[in-house]
Amino acid sequence: MHHFDPSTEIQDYLVFGEYGDVNPSITDSSTYTFLSPEKMKELFDHEVEGCFLYSRHWNPTNKYLADALARLEDSEAAIVTGSGMAAIVCSVLQVCSAGDEVISSRTIYGGTYAFFKNLLPRFGINVKFVNTLDLDAVKKSITSKTKIIYCESVSNPLLEIADLPKLSELANAHNIKLMVDNTFSPIFISPIHLGAHIVIHSLTKFINGTSDCVAGCVCSSREFINQMMDINSGTAMLLGPVLDSHRAASILKNLHSLHIRIEKHSKNAIYLAENFEKLGLKVYYPGLPSHNGHRLLKELMNDGFGFGGMLAIDAGDEKTADAFMKKMQDAKVGYLAVSLGYFKTLFSSPGHSTSSEIPKEEQVKMGLSEGLVRISIGLDNNIHKTFERIKKCLAEVGLLKS
Ligand code: PLP
């Protein structure tokens, strides 16, 4: 376990608004005035601290949120984007040119998989999908063209744990960037501390936590963030993934309660996972000793936030999974919906939704069953009652043995 405490870093992040307002004023402008043409020219040449040019580049509200996220991940710098996908696409395209290669974990979010498989080859960038838990397989895939090793710290949807220190060693030995999607494990895994070079988040999920917007971020070295924001060659400037400042302001407010929420999500999730296992179900939850990543996660995680709010149950087949989810929605356990990190419980069947971009034979190879139900556990105050409700649903669809 690590004793780095990102929540204390955020706690120390005090921003004084324009009028001393405790929530900094929202910058409601696309463009900014200059007192002289010379000053404007200077800003086109290089960054000037505290000066803003145009809101697709930087705006003060987005900067407040980006600075807070840099504290969360303990990175030198960060940028915010209009979606998690924008953060991924812009980071990858900043690093890779035609002819380059990416080594990616095969268990990643379906949208990222589709981008890697279907779009990147159109730009001459090839992606090799490997089992990144197998370090030898990663090593064997590295060539002189490899620019990125890509994985999720806790993978979607099987919750595999990436051995970030070992992947980082490999990356460093070959001058490759280790890029990590930390969406499933904000605050309890700090990939930069474990050797990652670029960390991305879909802020849409736990970090915002209210399922009312789509947003993303990239946390990395100041040099890399400056490259991404370069007026003439930065992907985050030229592909236009800007986040609206009103949203940046609301996400910043939610970020300050992330530590409390993750602790509660984790507490509820481990309670359910342990009890599901006792019922004889096949459960994937990295907090359970039966999970293949449990020991590694215990070594890598920050102290005090638990093992996260995501778990999966294998219902065996698609029909049973569908019936189970329908029952859970009817019993007010939560919503049949994609996405995660909401204060209510959300569930979906990844094989037919968020991971459907992954071909069937690949899904079988990675152990993604037709009947897998991914559950993002909510902030329920009475989780015992929730468990009793779910148990009734399980019984009704024939998933309980006795
Ligand atoms: N990464 C992971 C692990 C996700 O689950 C998602 C979800 O959609 C994304 C990235 C993409 O983020 P967004 O939907 O904010 O573009």
Residues whose N, C-alpha, C, O or C-beta is under 5 A from the ligand:
A	BS01	PLP	S83 G84 M85 Y109 N156 D181 T183 S202 T204 V214 A215
